[in-house]
Amino acid sequence: SVNETKERMRRKVFAMFARMGYVKGSDQDNRKMNQARVYQLVRDHGVCKPKELNQYDVRELSALISQLEQWERNNDMAAFNAHLEVRDGICPFC
């Protein structure tokens, strides 16, 4: 289903942030802090900023994952921001 696909993609986003060192620890307190950190990064720098991660549709999640892959390859915030043209905070899909 679409909801299962979106959930799987959101988990991938968290896993990618974990590989890049933005998510640490696994206890309940760390999970809340990590979730807040990932949500803030997505809200501030994601392809559909300032959209919340849970509001992304499948197409937007796919673009976010591509953006993260580029950032992960370059380990560079500029690459994360520049992967897709996002002007004036307007989502290219909205």
C-alpha positions as CSV (number, residue, x, y, z in Angstrom):
1,S,0.0,0.0,0.0
2,V,1.0,3.6,-0.3
3,N,1.2,4.1,3.4
4,E,3.6,1.1,3.8
5,T,5.7,2.5,1.0
6,K,5.9,5.9,2.6
7,E,6.8,4.4,6.0
8,R,9.5,2.3,4.4
9,M,10.9,5.4,2.6
10,R,10.8,7.4,5.9
11,R,12.7,4.6,7.6
12,K,15.3,4.8,4.8
13,V,15.6,8.6,5.4
14,F,16.4,7.9,9.1
15,A,18.9,5.2,8.2
16,M,20.7,7.5,5.9
17,F,20.9,10.2,8.5
18,A,22.2,7.5,10.9
19,R,24.9,6.5,8.5
20,M,25.9,10.2,8.2
21,G,26.2,10.5,12.0
22,Y,23.1,12.6,12.7
23,V,21.3,9.9,14.6
24,K,23.0,8.4,17.7
25,G,22.0,5.9,20.3
26,S,18.9,3.7,20.4
27,D,17.3,4.3,23.8
28,Q,13.9,6.0,24.1
29,D,15.4,9.5,24.9
30,N,17.8,9.3,22.0
31,R,15.0,8.2,19.7
32,K,13.0,11.3,20.5
33,M,16.0,13.6,20.2
34,N,17.0,11.9,16.9
35,Q,13.5,12.2,15.5
36,A,13.4,15.9,16.4
37,R,16.8,16.4,14.8
38,V,15.9,14.6,11.5
39,Y,12.5,16.4,11.3
40,Q,14.3,19.7,11.8
41,L,16.9,18.9,9.1
42,V,14.2,17.9,6.7
43,R,12.1,20.9,7.5
44,D,15.0,23.3,7.1
45,H,16.9,21.7,4.2
46,G,14.6,19.1,2.5
47,V,13.4,19.4,-1.1
48,C,10.0,20.5,0.1
49,K,11.1,22.8,3.0
50,P,9.5,23.8,5.3
51,K,7.3,20.7,4.9
52,E,7.3,18.1,7.7
53,L,8.7,14.7,6.9
54,N,5.4,13.0,7.7
55,Q,3.6,15.2,5.2
56,Y,5.8,14.1,2.2
57,D,4.2,12.0,-0.4
58,V,5.9,9.1,-2.2
59,R,7.3,11.3,-5.0
60,E,8.6,13.9,-2.5
61,L,10.2,11.1,-0.4
62,S,11.9,9.7,-3.5
63,A,13.3,13.2,-4.2
64,L,14.4,13.6,-0.6
65,I,16.2,10.2,-0.7
66,S,18.0,11.3,-3.9
67,Q,18.9,14.5,-2.2
68,L,20.3,12.6,0.8
69,E,22.2,10.2,-1.4
70,Q,23.9,13.2,-3.1
71,W,24.7,14.8,0.3
72,E,26.0,11.4,1.6
73,R,28.3,11.0,-1.4
74,N,29.7,14.5,-0.9
75,N,29.2,14.8,2.9
76,D,28.4,18.4,2.1
77,M,25.4,20.6,3.2
78,A,25.7,22.6,0.0
79,A,25.1,19.5,-2.0
80,F,22.2,18.6,0.2
81,N,20.6,22.0,-0.5
82,A,21.5,22.2,-4.2
83,H,20.5,18.7,-5.3
84,L,17.1,20.0,-6.5
85,E,16.2,23.6,-7.3
86,V,14.3,24.9,-4.3
87,R,13.6,28.6,-4.6
88,D,12.1,30.7,-1.9
89,G,11.1,27.6,0.1
90,I,8.7,26.4,-2.6
91,C,8.5,22.7,-3.0
92,P,9.0,21.7,-6.7
93,F,6.2,19.2,-6.3
94,C,3.6,21.3,-4.6
